[in-house]
Amino acid sequence: MGTADLPERERGRLRERGTPNGTWDNEGVRVREAATCPLCSSPGFLLYRDLRDRNFKAPGRWSLRRCGSCGHGWLDPMPETGELEKLYPSYWEQYDSVFHRGGSAWDGSTGRSIVDVASQGALAAMGYPAAANSHAATFFARALPLVPPLMEILEGAVMSIRWRDQGHLLDVGCGDGSFLVLMRSIGWTVAGVEPSREAAKVARERHDLEIREGNIEEVDLPDTYDAITMQHVIEHVREPVRVLGVTRSALKPGGVLSIRTPNLDSLGHARFRDLWMSLEPPRHLHLFTPSTLATCVENAGFTIVDTHTSPRIAQGVFDASRSLRKSLGASLDTASHGRSFGSRLFIAQEAFLCTVGRDVGEEIVLLATL
């Protein structure tokens, strides 16, 4: 928790233990207090206190604050920049085992399951010429735009990037490169940025991908890109506007930025509260609403094309959150890989609410351009 929420005796103890620059030790992680909103500098109220990492057992006790003015959420205390590696033990492998980065069952293969064919139909509806390779796919290409929730879920597999934007794509935080493999299979020239050495190695050696290892603020980006994607990345960075500014410098005029991130105003958060899987302390340093994400993107110099919320990952979030609620020892790797009946009802409810204009989807979807 932030020092403002501790008794005076405890605050004094932390000040004595801390260094002159205001940092202190949080179970082996150097942190500093973050009592005011990082976006608008308004005072934040304490939403949850005494949070621990129940997924990957990173050290520390944490709180989540929320701004009473703009609605943004953030971690308090905030880990120092050099401490972030301590919070990511085997993160990318375990997270991807529950929430596959492709976002749907379709992986670019030539399978003929109903999901494969529907996904190909969604790509055809998005303008990809090779996708309508059967009468069934052509049917779906015509029918899916009439069913917006289903179309939204399927187009999430390609981060809502359409054929007309075709060219050179950069995926920031690309993990093992599975998303880049999919995009390469439908005609994109692809590259990735990935801070995890292990993930970057897999992407290079298994998939023969061009990967720059490190954080986007640190790597050399000699090219300019037609599209840049950030799939569940922006919530992990200390300074979102600064990172978006670096991203802007790598995007061509007229290029597309596509971001997906958890929605603090989602139905899942309202239902599970401090056991909502997407809180994920201490790795999620920021939790956005559609308006606060749009503010960050606009402050970085982009023009917003579209902002909405999506139920795409609602089933996974529901089952993982329910596992956390059922057992104190639960974690992502104990969540069911087969989706429950309850999660099917949950995604149907969330999809309906999104369709009627409620921004309660588990993901914020934002598209922007220069």
CORRA-V434357 format. One record per run of one state. SS is the DSSP state (A for helix, B for strand, O for the rest). FROM is the first residue (numbers start at 1). LEN is the number of residues. If there is no record, write none. Layout:
<<SS;FROM;LEN> <SS;FROM;LEN>>
//
This chain:
<<O;1;2> <A;3;3> <O;6;2> <A;8;10> <O;18;5> <B;23;4> <O;27;2> <B;29;4> <O;33;3> <B;36;1> <O;37;6> <B;43;9> <O;52;10> <B;62;6> <O;68;5> <B;73;4> <O;77;1> <B;78;2> <O;80;1> <A;81;7> <O;88;3> <A;91;8> <O;99;15> <A;114;12> <O;126;9> <A;135;12> <O;147;1> <A;148;11> <O;159;4> <A;163;3> <O;166;2> <B;168;5> <O;173;5> <A;178;8> <O;186;3> <B;189;6> <O;195;2> <A;197;11> <O;208;3> <B;211;3> <O;214;11> <B;225;7> <O;232;2> <A;234;3> <O;237;3> <A;240;10> <O;250;1> <B;251;13> <O;264;3> <A;267;9> <O;276;1> <A;277;3> <O;280;6> <B;286;3> <O;289;1> <A;290;10> <O;300;3> <B;303;8> <O;311;3> <A;314;13> <O;327;5> <A;332;3> <O;335;6> <A;341;15> <O;356;7> <B;363;7> <O;370;1>>
//
